[in-house]
C-alpha cells in the first residue's frame, strides 16, 4: 500500500509516528515557546498540518526532523500572531533555537537512551514510585497518603532517586562519548 493511500484510508501509520515522537516534538516546540498555552497552540496546529501533509512524507526518512520543520513554521506563524507580547522571541532567536536544538539532538538522544537504561536498573519500588509521580496526575500528597508516609519523606526519596539517575546518566553518556 502506498503512503498516500495509507494516510487517507488508514490513520494508523500517522498515529503510530505521532505517538512515538510526541514528546520529542513537544520538547522542540517548548524550546521555542516557554509559555505552555503558546506551545500547546503550536502543537495543535502542527499536528493538523502534519496530518494534512502526511501523504507527502517519505517513510524512508526520519519522521521527527520532517515534523520539526512543520512545527518551526507553525511556530513562526504563532509568533507573528502574538508579536505584540514582549515575551515573544524574535524570528532570529527562533531560528537560533531551532538550530541549537538540531545541533544537540544526538546528545539529547544519547541522554534519553541512557536515562531509559538507568530507570530499568532501578529497584522495582523506586521505578514504581517514579511512574506514580511522573506518569500520572497524582499529587505528592495523594501519593504519600497511599503509601502511608509523609510528603516530605517522598520528596527526599524522589531526590535520592533523581540523584542516582543523574549519576547513572552522566556515566553512561561519558562512556558513549569515549
N, C-alpha and C positions, 0 to 999 in steps of 0.2 A: 504494500500500500504506500502510496506517495505521501510525503509530509503534508502536502496541501490537503489531500482528502482526509488525512488523519486529524488535522486541526479543525476542519469544518464538520466532519461527521462524528468523530470520537475525540472528546476533550482530554482523554487520559494522558497522552504524551505531554500535553501542555501542563496539565495539573501536576503530573509527576515532577516535571522540571521546576515549576514554580514552587512547589512544596520543598523540594530538595535545596533550592537556592534562596528561599525566602529570607532567612536570617542574614546571609551574606549581602543580599541585595538591600535589605533594610539598614544594615550597618553602613553600607556605601551611601545610602540616602541620608542617614543620620549624620554622616561626616560633613554633609553639605548644609543640613538644616537641623541645628540643635533643638529647636522647638518641636516637640513631638506632634503637635497638630499640623505644622507645615510638612514634616516628614511623612505623616500619615496621608496627607493630601497628595504628595508626590508619589507615594507608594501606590495609592489607589489609581491615579491617572496612569502611572507606569504599567500597572497590571492590565488595565484596559487596552492600552496601546500594544502591549506585548501579545495579548490575545488577538487583537485585530491584525497584527503583523506576523503572527506565528507561522502562517503558510510561507513566509519568506525566510524563515530560519533554516539554516543548513545543519542537519543533525550530525554532520561530520565535524562540526566546530563546537567549541565550548560555549554553553548557554550563558554562563554568568557574564563574561565580557560583552556579549551581544545585548543582554538585558541591561547591563550598567550603562551602555551607550544611550539607550532609550530613557533610562532614569535620569541621566545627565541632562538630556534635552527637556524632559518634563520638569526637572529642577530649574532650568533656565526660565521656562515659562512661568513657573510658580514665583520665581524671584521677581520677574517683571510685574506680576500682579501685586506683589506686596512691597515693591521697591521704595515706597514712601516710609516704610518702617526702618528705623535707623539700625536695627539689629540684623538686617539682611546683608549677606555677603555680596560684594560686587561680582560681576561676571568673571573678572580676572582672578579673584580669590576662589570662586567656584572651580575655575579651570585648574588652578594650582592644587586645590584639594583633590580634585579628580586625578590629576597626575601623580600626586603623592600617594593616593590610595592605590593606584595601579602599580606604582613602583614598590609598594610594601606588600602587595598581595601575597607573594610567595612566602615572605617571612610570617605573615599572619596565618597563612595556611599551615606552615610548619608548627606554629604555636597552637593552632587549633587541633592538629593531629596529636601533638604532644599532650595537650590537655585531655583529650579523649582517652589516650592511653593511661595517663595518670589517674583519671577518675576510675578507670577499670581496675586499677591496682588498689583502690581504697578498700578498707574493710566494709563489709556489707552494710553495717549500721551507718557508717559515715556517708556512703553513697546514697543510702535511702534518705538520710537527713537532707543532703544536698538536693535531691529530687523533690522532696516535700517542700523545701524552701524556695527553689528557683523554677520549678516546673508547674507550680500551682498558684492559686490565688490566696493560699492560706497565709495568714499573718503569723509573725513570730509568737504573738500572744496566744493565738489559737493552737499553734504547734506545741507550745510549752504546756498548755493545758492537756492536750492529747498525750504528751509524753510524761506528764506528771512531774514537771520540773519548772524552773523559773525562766523567764525570757533572758535574763542576764546570763544564766548558765548556757542557754542555747547560743547566744551571741558569742560567748567565749569559745564554745565548741566549734562553731562555724568559723571563727577567726583562726583557730588551730588547723582546721581542715583546709581553709584557703591558703594559709602559710605553707602547709605541707604540699599542696598542689602547686603553688608558685615555685617552690624549690624544685620540685619534680620537673615542671615545665622548663625552667631555666637549664637544668641539667640535660634534659632531652634535646632542647634546641641547640645548646652548645655542642653536644655530641654530633648532631645532624649537620652542623655548620663546619665541622672539622674536616 
